[in-house]
Amino acid sequence: MAPDLNMPSTKVSFDYPLSITNIGTATALIHLGEPSSPNRINLITDPVFSPGDTKIEYRGVVINKSDSPALGLDQLPPIDAVLLSHEDHPDNLDDLGRRLLDGRRVLTTKDGASQLAPRPGVRGLENWETVCLDLGGEGKARKLDVMATPCKHLPGGQVVGFIVSSPDGAFGTHADGRPNAIYFSGDTIHLEELGKMKKKYHIAVAMLNIGKATVSLPGGGADGGGPLQITMGGDQAAQLAKDIGADVIVPLHFESWSHFTESETQLANDFAKAGVEDKVLWLKRGVETKIV
């Protein structure tokens, strides 16, 4: 089954101009505001910019990167903030991506903030902690509330996801009164705990790091043997989207790396089996795609 690259057929509850550009892996630009607006906001997730044919060794495991990013650092718009799920894995932050952190607002884990010091713009968050980003300037959405969400990834490491909402109500509300928000999962397997975000927020767009990344670490997996799954596959991503009531699912983090075990086609099949295929938006890399 080939993925459908058309817009999802479900209605998106979000009252502010929103576009997303997939750069590759889990690196994406979240654009808030019209392209012509001088007050447009650009957020970036998990910046990775190493070229294709890159080999990286991590904890005794060699992983290969096959594709270059769709955009280079010199092609990015002005970046207002970086949403960094974790700083210690090269498929979420590489050496080139680290350059982007200098002199910018960065939200990440508590441990990550310590490792990235002395950058004064970096702030570490605990699970379910919220910080207000005041981006200055005129117009709506110049203040954003960002809440950190739990993740379960490799044992011993800290990872967070993020919920982005507007304290000024610029994103509007769902019919039931919950504020509209954007969710970026970070690297995680399915967690039932994440479903509780639905009580507070209406998730208009869920940007999910998937691909069923799997590694075999020295000494075995979490149970002492065998491969360890460290991100969601299509089945878990579909379940999470149902748990949080997302309008749109944007798949990320499923291509270019050798430890990703589910391709676009497999993921699309999983989404179809779960009955959420009408919610999925497959982004063409390097192309800004308008959501609303």
LINHU-V242166 format. One record per backbone hydrogen bond with DSSP energy under -1.0 kcal/mol. CO is the residue of the C=O (numbers start at 0). NH is the residue of the N-H. E is the energy in kcal/mol with one decimal. If there is no record, write none. Layout:
{{CO;NH;E} {CO;NH;E}}
This chain:
{{11;13;-1.1} {16;32;-2.4} {17;290;-3.0} {17;291;-1.6} {18;30;-3.0} {19;288;-2.7} {20;28;-2.8} {21;285;-3.2} {22;69;-2.9} {23;26;-2.6} {24;252;-2.8} {26;22;-2.4} {26;23;-1.5} {27;44;-2.1} {28;20;-2.1} {29;42;-2.5} {30;18;-2.2} {31;40;-2.8} {33;36;-1.7} {36;39;-1.4} {40;31;-2.8} {41;79;-2.9} {42;29;-2.8} {43;82;-3.0} {46;93;-1.1} {53;64;-3.1} {55;62;-2.9} {57;60;-2.1} {60;57;-3.2} {62;55;-2.6} {63;257;-2.1} {64;52;-1.4} {64;53;-1.5} {71;74;-1.9} {72;75;-1.1} {80;43;-1.9} {81;106;-2.7} {82;45;-2.0} {84;159;-1.7} {88;91;-2.0} {88;92;-1.9} {93;97;-1.9} {97;100;-1.1} {100;103;-1.9} {104;81;-2.3} {105;122;-3.0} {106;83;-2.7} {107;124;-2.5} {108;112;-2.3} {109;113;-1.6} {110;114;-2.2} {111;115;-2.0} {115;118;-1.4} {118;121;-1.3} {120;105;-2.4} {122;107;-2.2} {125;128;-2.1} {128;147;-2.7} {130;145;-2.8} {132;143;-2.3} {141;134;-3.2} {143;132;-3.6} {144;164;-2.7} {145;130;-2.3} {146;162;-2.3} {147;127;-2.9} {148;160;-2.3} {151;188;-1.6} {153;156;-1.6} {160;148;-1.9} {161;183;-2.9} {162;146;-2.6} {163;181;-2.3} {164;144;-2.4} {165;168;-1.5} {168;171;-1.4} {170;14;-2.7} {171;179;-2.3} {173;176;-2.3} {177;173;-3.1} {178;201;-2.6} {180;203;-2.3} {180;204;-1.0} {181;163;-3.1} {182;206;-3.7} {183;161;-3.0} {187;231;-1.4} {190;193;-1.2} {191;194;-1.8} {192;195;-1.6} {193;196;-1.8} {194;197;-1.4} {195;198;-1.3} {196;200;-2.9} {201;180;-2.0} {202;246;-1.8} {203;247;-1.4} {204;182;-2.8} {205;249;-3.0} {206;184;-2.6} {207;251;-2.6} {210;260;-1.5} {210;261;-1.9} {212;229;-3.3} {214;227;-3.3} {216;219;-2.7} {220;223;-2.0} {227;214;-2.2} {231;211;-2.7} {232;236;-2.4} {233;237;-2.3} {234;238;-1.9} {235;239;-2.6} {236;240;-2.5} {237;241;-1.8} {238;242;-2.6} {239;243;-2.3} {240;245;-1.9} {247;205;-2.9} {248;280;-3.1} {249;207;-1.9} {251;209;-2.6} {255;65;-3.3} {256;259;-1.4} {258;213;-2.6} {262;266;-2.7} {263;267;-2.6} {264;268;-2.1} {265;269;-2.2} {266;270;-2.5} {267;271;-2.2} {268;272;-2.5} {269;273;-1.8} {270;275;-2.4} {271;274;-1.0} {275;278;-2.4} {277;8;-1.2} {277;9;-1.1} {278;248;-2.9} {283;286;-1.9} {288;19;-2.2}}
